[in-house]
Amino acid sequence: MSRGRKLKLGLFVQGAGHHVAGWRHPKALSGSENFDLIKQVAQKAEQAKLDMIFLADGLTTSASSPASVVTRFEPITLLAALSTVTRQIGLAVTASTTYYDPFNLARLIASVDKLSEGRAAWNVVTTSSPEAAQNFSNTAHLEHHLRYERAAEFVEVVKGLWDSWEQDPYIVNKETGEYIDQSKVHELNHTGKHFAVKGPLSVTQSPQGHPVIIQAGSSGPGQELAARIGEVVFTAQQSYEDAQAFYASLKGRLPKYGRSPEHLHILPGLFPVIGNTEKEAKEKYEELQHFIDDSRAYVTLEERFQYDLSGYSLDDPIPDIPESDGRKSRPQLLMKLAREKGLTLRQLYREVAGARGHRIVVGTANQLADHIQKWFEGYAADGFNIMPPFLPDGFDDFVQGVIPELQNRGLFRTEYEGSTLREHLGLPVPQNRHSIVPTP
């Protein structure tokens, strides 16, 4: 293992699988409202000793949306339910700083953290889809730079609210009538450009102090926000060299915020297709690709690029597409992929339909372990967010084949290091700002 580092692995849960047509596979179960299935894979991930399960979110849908996102539970509610049927695995959820209010979100995430006894994490997103504004009584979506400016203040407010209570505030003395130690509760009294929040929060601190902060933006502003507040970063790179460059760039930003490299973990997405032989794995992948409906190509690519492509044939090369004010890093990644491979629109759509720009690895369990080990030991990643093409078999193949191989190589744990997510990730417990003794 490289310099004492420990490999981190998360499971990115999509109810109908990550492959756009994975639900059509004969062995697939599906349903983002299928709690029994989601519970089953969460418990399986815990048995495999993964660091966390991760639930994404979106604030829009339509009847033509892909199967995994056309319907889905509100994810914080789902996470609370999963906290009652798991005991150790981390529970990570996405929530938007553009369309939530800091007090409300701080309370929701803190509640899950308490219910799970210190296993919650919040994936901070700014919401790239302009259509989301129409569901929140807004006519216009905030511009990219303003979304990140708001996000930075939002996170600081939430962290301040999470510090409302120092540890062990309960007295519960029936004789004196004292229920809490009032000296251990603090108002925030924040006034800033975007928010004015009095506090205190009505939820006390969990054993891990604060929920873990995850960030997923890879643009310049996204990396800067991650360097400032992120403890885990979800990202997508196609090549080893690009992943190394991103890793070095992001870790190199940490010192100016007084942070250590080991206190931020970079986890690219990994879409595994596993067979007993390489030939079998390739056949499995081709079977999945066979289920893709090309009639969705324009809708999918236009959503990714936020650009009208109806004037082009699907068999045309990728045209020059101007940058939108929505997503930044993912369209750039997809354009780079298309240019390097000489892809047509149809071919790019089929790549996106598979893993939405994340790294696709097709091979045996040993070949998957080789890939993970190379990226980990080469400082291209601290671990991976696993994205099964369909459930449950697509995840079972990883658990039964790849996890034992990683354990045999001494790269991955055989038992959890503790009970909280911070303990799994080797992250420090944040000290409550009100408990800090000033230096004389």
C-alpha positions as CSV (number, residue, x, y, z in Angstrom):
1,M,0.0,0.0,0.0
2,S,1.3,3.4,-0.9
3,R,2.8,5.4,2.0
4,G,0.1,4.1,4.4
5,R,-2.8,5.3,2.3
6,K,-5.9,3.2,2.4
7,L,-8.1,2.7,-0.6
8,K,-11.6,4.2,-0.4
9,L,-14.6,2.7,-2.1
10,G,-18.2,4.0,-2.4
11,L,-21.3,2.5,-4.1
12,F,-23.2,5.0,-6.2
13,V,-26.8,3.6,-6.0
14,Q,-29.1,4.1,-9.0
15,G,-32.3,2.0,-8.7
16,A,-32.4,1.0,-12.4
17,G,-28.7,0.8,-12.8
18,H,-26.2,3.3,-14.2
19,H,-26.4,2.0,-17.8
20,V,-29.3,3.8,-19.4
21,A,-30.8,0.5,-20.6
22,G,-29.4,-1.7,-17.8
23,W,-32.9,-2.3,-16.5
24,R,-33.7,-4.2,-19.7
25,H,-31.1,-6.9,-18.9
26,P,-32.8,-10.3,-18.2
27,K,-31.2,-10.5,-14.7
28,A,-31.9,-6.9,-13.7
29,L,-34.2,-5.9,-10.9
30,S,-35.0,-2.2,-10.9
31,G,-36.8,0.7,-9.4
32,S,-35.7,3.9,-7.7
33,E,-38.8,3.4,-5.5
34,N,-38.0,-0.2,-4.9
35,F,-36.9,0.1,-1.3
36,D,-36.3,-3.7,-0.9
37,L,-33.8,-3.6,-3.7
38,I,-32.0,-0.5,-2.4
39,K,-31.9,-2.0,1.1
40,Q,-30.5,-5.2,-0.3
41,V,-27.6,-3.6,-2.2
42,A,-26.9,-1.2,0.8
43,Q,-26.6,-4.1,3.1
44,K,-24.4,-6.0,0.6
45,A,-22.1,-3.0,0.3
46,E,-21.9,-2.9,4.1
47,Q,-21.0,-6.7,4.2
48,A,-18.2,-5.9,1.7
49,K,-16.9,-3.1,4.0
50,L,-17.3,-0.3,1.5
51,D,-16.9,3.2,3.0
52,M,-20.2,4.5,1.9
53,I,-23.3,4.3,-0.3
54,F,-24.1,7.4,-2.3
55,L,-27.5,8.8,-3.4
56,A,-27.6,11.4,-6.2
57,D,-30.5,13.7,-6.7
58,G,-32.2,15.8,-9.4
59,L,-34.8,18.5,-9.1
60,T,-36.5,18.0,-12.4
61,T,-38.0,15.0,-14.3
62,S,-40.2,14.2,-17.3
63,A,-42.0,11.2,-18.6
64,S,-39.1,10.6,-21.0
65,S,-36.4,10.8,-18.4
66,P,-34.0,7.7,-18.1
67,A,-35.3,4.9,-15.9
68,S,-33.1,5.5,-12.9
69,V,-34.2,9.2,-12.6
70,V,-37.7,9.4,-14.0
71,T,-39.0,8.6,-10.5
72,R,-37.0,8.5,-7.2
73,F,-37.5,9.0,-3.5
74,E,-36.4,12.3,-1.9
75,P,-32.9,11.1,-1.0
76,I,-32.5,12.5,2.5
77,T,-35.7,10.7,3.4
78,L,-34.4,7.5,1.8
79,L,-31.1,7.9,3.7
80,A,-32.9,8.1,7.0
81,A,-34.7,4.9,6.2
82,L,-31.4,3.2,5.2
83,S,-29.9,4.3,8.5
84,T,-32.3,1.9,10.3
85,V,-31.3,-1.1,8.2
86,T,-27.5,-0.6,8.2
87,R,-25.1,-0.3,11.1
88,Q,-21.6,0.9,9.9
89,I,-21.5,1.9,6.3
90,G,-21.5,5.6,5.5
91,L,-24.6,7.3,4.1
92,A,-24.0,10.1,1.5
93,V,-26.6,12.3,-0.1
94,T,-26.8,15.1,-2.7
95,A,-28.5,18.4,-1.8
96,S,-28.4,21.7,-3.7
97,T,-27.1,24.9,-2.3
98,T,-29.1,26.8,-5.0
99,Y,-32.5,25.5,-4.1
100,Y,-32.3,24.6,-0.4
101,D,-32.2,27.0,2.6
102,P,-29.2,26.6,4.9
103,F,-31.2,26.1,8.1
104,N,-33.5,23.5,6.6
105,L,-30.8,21.5,5.0
106,A,-28.5,21.7,8.1
107,R,-31.3,20.3,10.2
108,L,-32.1,17.5,7.7
109,I,-28.6,16.3,7.3
110,A,-27.8,16.6,11.0
111,S,-30.9,14.5,11.8
112,V,-29.6,11.7,9.5
113,D,-26.2,12.0,11.1
114,K,-27.7,11.5,14.6
115,L,-30.1,8.7,13.5
116,S,-27.1,6.8,12.0
117,E,-24.8,7.6,14.9
118,G,-22.3,9.5,12.8
119,R,-22.4,8.1,9.3
120,A,-23.9,10.9,7.2
121,A,-22.2,12.9,4.4
122,W,-23.5,15.7,2.3
123,N,-22.6,16.0,-1.4
124,V,-22.6,19.8,-2.1
125,V,-23.9,20.6,-5.5
126,T,-25.0,23.9,-7.1
127,T,-27.5,22.4,-9.6
128,S,-26.5,22.8,-13.3
129,S,-30.0,22.3,-14.8
130,P,-31.6,25.7,-15.6
131,E,-35.0,23.9,-15.7
132,A,-34.8,23.5,-11.9
133,A,-35.6,27.1,-11.4
134,Q,-39.2,26.6,-12.7
135,N,-39.9,24.2,-9.9
136,F,-38.9,26.7,-7.2
137,S,-40.9,29.8,-8.2
138,N,-37.9,31.3,-10.0
139,T,-37.9,32.4,-13.6
140,A,-34.1,32.4,-14.0
141,H,-31.3,30.0,-12.9
142,L,-28.4,31.7,-11.1
143,E,-25.3,32.2,-13.2
144,H,-22.4,29.7,-12.7
145,H,-20.1,32.1,-10.7
146,L,-23.0,33.2,-8.5
147,R,-24.0,29.6,-7.8
148,Y,-20.5,28.9,-6.5
149,E,-20.4,32.2,-4.5
150,R,-23.7,31.3,-2.9
151,A,-22.5,27.7,-2.3
152,A,-19.4,28.9,-0.4
153,E,-21.5,31.0,2.0
154,F,-24.2,28.3,2.3
155,V,-21.7,25.7,3.5
156,E,-20.2,28.1,6.0
157,V,-23.6,28.8,7.4
158,V,-24.5,25.1,7.6
159,K,-21.2,24.3,9.4
160,G,-21.9,27.1,11.8
161,L,-25.3,25.7,12.5
162,W,-23.8,22.3,13.1
163,D,-21.7,23.8,15.8
164,S,-24.8,25.2,17.6
165,W,-24.4,22.6,20.3
166,E,-21.2,21.5,22.1
167,Q,-20.9,17.8,22.9
168,D,-22.9,16.3,25.8
169,P,-25.3,19.2,26.5
170,Y,-27.9,17.1,28.3
171,I,-28.2,17.3,32.1
172,V,-31.7,15.9,32.7
173,N,-31.7,16.5,36.4
174,K,-35.2,15.9,37.7
175,E,-34.5,17.3,41.1
176,T,-33.2,20.7,39.9
177,G,-35.3,20.9,36.8
178,E,-32.2,21.4,34.5
179,Y,-32.7,19.6,31.2
180,I,-29.7,21.0,29.2
181,D,-26.5,22.9,30.0
182,Q,-27.6,26.3,28.5
183,S,-23.9,27.4,28.2
184,K,-23.4,24.7,25.5
185,V,-25.9,26.1,23.0
186,H,-25.0,29.0,20.8
187,E,-26.7,31.2,18.3
188,L,-25.0,31.7,14.9
189,N,-26.2,35.2,14.1
190,H,-24.9,35.1,10.5
191,T,-25.4,38.0,8.2
192,G,-23.9,37.7,4.7
193,K,-24.5,38.6,1.0
194,H,-26.9,35.7,0.5
195,F,-28.1,34.6,3.9
196,A,-29.1,35.9,7.3
197,V,-29.5,33.1,9.8
198,K,-29.9,33.4,13.6
199,G,-29.8,29.8,14.9
200,P,-29.3,27.8,16.9
201,L,-30.1,24.5,15.2
202,S,-32.4,22.1,17.1
203,V,-30.3,19.0,16.5
204,T,-27.2,18.3,18.6
205,Q,-23.8,17.1,17.3
206,S,-23.3,13.5,16.3
207,P,-20.3,11.3,17.3
208,Q,-18.4,12.4,14.2
209,G,-18.8,16.1,14.9
210,H,-20.1,17.2,11.5
211,P,-21.3,15.2,8.5
212,V,-18.6,14.6,6.0
213,I,-18.6,17.2,3.2
214,I,-18.5,15.9,-0.4
215,Q,-18.0,18.0,-3.5
216,A,-18.4,17.1,-7.1
217,G,-17.5,20.1,-9.3
218,S,-14.3,19.8,-11.4
219,S,-14.3,23.2,-13.0
220,G,-11.9,25.9,-11.7
221,P,-14.5,27.3,-9.3
222,G,-15.5,23.7,-8.4
223,Q,-12.0,22.7,-7.6
224,E,-11.5,25.9,-5.5
225,L,-14.7,25.2,-3.5
226,A,-13.6,21.6,-3.0
227,A,-10.1,22.7,-1.8
228,R,-11.8,25.0,0.6
229,I,-14.5,22.8,2.1
230,G,-14.5,19.3,0.5
231,E,-13.4,16.2,2.4
232,V,-14.3,13.8,-0.5
233,V,-14.5,14.7,-4.1
234,F,-16.5,12.8,-6.7
235,T,-15.1,13.3,-10.2
236,A,-14.8,11.8,-13.7
237,Q,-11.7,11.3,-15.7
238,Q,-11.3,9.1,-18.7
239,S,-7.5,8.7,-18.8
240,Y,-4.9,7.9,-16.2
241,E,-2.9,11.0,-17.2
242,D,-5.9,13.3,-16.9
243,A,-6.7,11.8,-13.5
244,Q,-3.2,12.3,-12.3
245,A,-3.3,16.0,-13.4
246,F,-6.6,16.6,-11.7
247,Y,-5.4,14.9,-8.5
248,A,-2.2,17.0,-8.5
249,S,-4.2,20.2,-9.3
250,L,-6.8,19.8,-6.5
251,K,-4.4,18.5,-3.8
252,G,-2.1,21.4,-4.7
253,R,-4.8,23.9,-3.8
254,L,-5.1,22.7,-0.3
255,P,-2.2,24.4,1.5
256,K,-3.6,27.9,1.0
257,Y,-6.6,26.8,3.0
258,G,-4.4,25.3,5.7
259,R,-5.4,21.8,4.8
260,S,-3.4,18.5,4.5
261,P,-3.7,16.3,1.3
262,E,-4.7,13.3,3.4
263,H,-7.8,15.1,4.6
264,L,-9.4,15.2,1.1
265,H,-10.1,12.0,-0.8
266,I,-10.6,12.0,-4.6
267,L,-12.9,9.3,-5.9
268,P,-13.6,9.1,-9.7
269,G,-16.6,7.1,-10.9
270,L,-15.9,3.6,-12.1
271,F,-18.4,1.6,-14.3
272,P,-17.4,-2.1,-14.1
273,V,-18.4,-4.9,-16.4
274,I,-16.9,-8.1,-15.1
275,G,-16.6,-11.6,-16.6
276,N,-14.8,-14.8,-15.8
277,T,-12.7,-14.1,-18.9
278,E,-12.0,-10.9,-20.8
279,K,-14.0,-12.3,-23.8
280,E,-17.0,-12.9,-21.5
281,A,-16.8,-9.4,-20.1
282,K,-16.8,-7.8,-23.5
283,E,-19.8,-9.9,-24.5
284,K,-21.6,-8.7,-21.4
285,Y,-20.9,-5.1,-22.3
286,E,-22.0,-5.6,-25.9
287,E,-25.2,-7.1,-24.6
288,L,-25.9,-4.0,-22.5
289,Q,-25.1,-1.7,-25.5
290,H,-27.6,-3.7,-27.6
291,F,-30.4,-2.6,-25.4
292,I,-29.7,1.2,-26.0
293,D,-32.5,3.1,-27.9
294,D,-30.7,5.6,-30.2
295,S,-33.9,7.6,-30.4
296,R,-32.9,9.2,-27.1
297,A,-29.6,10.4,-28.4
298,Y,-30.5,14.0,-29.2
299,V,-32.4,14.5,-25.9
300,T,-29.5,13.0,-23.9
301,L,-26.7,14.9,-25.6
302,E,-28.7,18.2,-25.6
303,E,-29.3,17.8,-21.9
304,R,-25.5,17.2,-21.3
305,F,-24.3,20.1,-23.5
306,Q,-27.4,22.4,-23.1
307,Y,-27.2,23.0,-26.8
308,D,-29.5,22.3,-29.8
309,L,-28.1,19.4,-31.9
310,S,-31.1,18.7,-34.0
311,G,-29.5,20.2,-37.1
312,Y,-26.8,17.4,-37.1
313,S,-27.0,13.8,-38.2
314,L,-26.2,11.3,-35.4
315,D,-23.4,10.0,-37.7
316,D,-21.8,13.4,-38.0
317,P,-18.6,14.2,-36.0
318,I,-19.1,16.2,-32.8
319,P,-19.5,19.9,-33.8
320,D,-17.9,22.8,-32.0
321,I,-20.3,23.4,-29.1
322,P,-20.1,26.7,-27.1
323,E,-19.8,26.5,-23.4
324,S,-23.1,26.9,-21.5
325,D,-23.6,28.6,-18.1
326,G,-24.8,25.3,-16.7
327,R,-22.4,22.3,-16.5
328,K,-18.8,23.1,-17.1
329,S,-16.5,20.2,-16.4
330,R,-18.6,17.3,-17.7
331,P,-19.2,18.8,-21.2
332,Q,-15.5,19.6,-21.4
333,L,-14.7,16.0,-20.5
334,L,-17.1,14.6,-23.1
335,M,-15.8,16.9,-25.8
336,K,-12.2,15.8,-25.1
337,L,-13.3,12.1,-25.2
338,A,-15.1,12.6,-28.5
339,R,-12.2,14.5,-30.1
340,E,-9.5,12.0,-28.9
341,K,-11.6,8.9,-30.1
342,G,-13.0,10.6,-33.2
343,L,-16.5,9.8,-32.1
344,T,-19.7,10.7,-34.0
345,L,-22.8,12.0,-32.1
346,R,-24.2,8.5,-32.0
347,Q,-21.0,6.9,-30.7
348,L,-20.7,9.6,-28.0
349,Y,-24.3,9.1,-27.0
350,R,-23.6,5.4,-26.5
351,E,-20.6,6.2,-24.3
352,V,-22.8,8.6,-22.3
353,A,-25.6,6.1,-22.1
354,G,-23.2,3.6,-20.5
355,A,-21.6,5.7,-17.8
356,R,-22.3,9.4,-18.4
357,G,-18.7,10.2,-19.0
358,H,-17.3,8.1,-16.2
359,R,-14.5,5.5,-16.8
360,I,-15.8,2.2,-18.2
361,V,-13.6,-0.8,-17.4
362,V,-14.5,-4.1,-19.0
363,G,-12.6,-7.2,-18.0
364,T,-12.0,-9.9,-15.3
365,A,-12.0,-9.3,-11.6
366,N,-8.2,-9.3,-11.7
367,Q,-8.1,-6.7,-14.5
368,L,-10.5,-4.5,-12.5
369,A,-8.3,-4.8,-9.5
370,D,-5.2,-4.0,-11.6
371,H,-6.9,-0.8,-12.8
372,I,-7.8,0.3,-9.3
373,Q,-4.4,-0.5,-8.0
374,K,-2.6,1.4,-10.8
375,W,-4.7,4.6,-10.3
376,F,-4.5,4.4,-6.5
377,E,-0.7,3.8,-6.3
378,G,-0.1,6.3,-9.2
379,Y,-1.9,9.1,-7.3
380,A,-4.6,9.4,-9.9
381,A,-7.2,8.5,-7.2
382,D,-7.7,7.8,-3.6
383,G,-10.4,5.3,-4.4
384,F,-13.5,4.9,-6.6
385,N,-17.2,5.4,-6.6
386,I,-18.5,2.2,-8.0
387,M,-21.4,2.5,-10.6
388,P,-22.9,-0.9,-11.4
389,P,-24.6,-1.1,-14.8
390,F,-27.6,-2.9,-13.3
391,L,-28.7,-4.4,-10.0
392,P,-28.2,-6.6,-8.2
393,D,-25.9,-8.8,-10.4
394,G,-23.8,-5.9,-11.7
395,F,-22.8,-5.1,-8.1
396,D,-22.6,-8.7,-7.0
397,D,-19.9,-9.3,-9.7
398,F,-17.8,-6.6,-8.1
399,V,-18.3,-7.7,-4.5
400,Q,-17.7,-11.4,-5.2
401,G,-14.7,-10.9,-7.6
402,V,-13.0,-7.6,-7.1
403,I,-13.2,-7.0,-3.4
404,P,-11.5,-10.2,-2.4
405,E,-8.7,-9.6,-4.9
406,L,-8.2,-6.0,-3.5
407,Q,-8.1,-7.5,0.0
408,N,-5.6,-10.2,-1.0
409,R,-3.4,-7.4,-2.3
410,G,-3.6,-5.6,1.0
411,L,-5.3,-2.6,-0.7
412,F,-8.7,-2.7,1.0
413,R,-9.9,-3.4,4.5
414,T,-11.4,-6.6,5.8
415,E,-13.0,-4.9,8.8
416,Y,-14.2,-1.4,9.5
417,E,-11.8,0.8,11.5
418,G,-14.6,2.2,13.6
419,S,-18.3,3.1,13.6
420,T,-18.4,6.5,12.0
421,L,-17.9,7.6,8.4
422,R,-15.0,9.8,9.5
423,E,-13.3,6.8,11.1
424,H,-13.7,4.8,7.8
425,L,-12.2,7.6,5.8
426,G,-9.5,8.5,8.3
427,L,-10.8,12.1,8.6
428,P,-10.4,14.2,11.7
429,V,-13.4,15.1,13.8
430,P,-14.0,18.8,13.5
431,Q,-13.6,20.7,16.8
432,N,-16.7,22.6,17.8
433,R,-15.8,26.3,17.4
434,H,-17.3,27.1,20.7
435,S,-15.2,24.5,22.5
436,I,-11.9,25.9,21.3
437,V,-9.8,27.4,24.1
438,P,-8.2,30.6,23.0
439,T,-4.4,30.7,23.0
440,P,-3.2,33.0,25.7
